[in-house]
Amino acid sequence: MDFRPLAEAERRQLLTALRGHADRGTALLIDPEDTSFAGTADDVPDEQVITAVKSVPVHY
């Protein structure tokens, strides 16, 4: 996997989203195809959260 720095616009968008998460608890959305940042949401259905947690690989 090669390191690719974020473009300036993408970096600003991600920083704004992280601040929104810290200040207001907005959810950070991740693209399931390539795990890139996909935006934010004020409310996420429980089923979507459960699906996301189940999709995280666990290695012991």
Secondary structure as UniProt FT lines:
FT   HELIX           8..24
FT   STRAND          27..30
FT   TURN            32..34
FT   STRAND          37..41
FT   HELIX           46..54
//
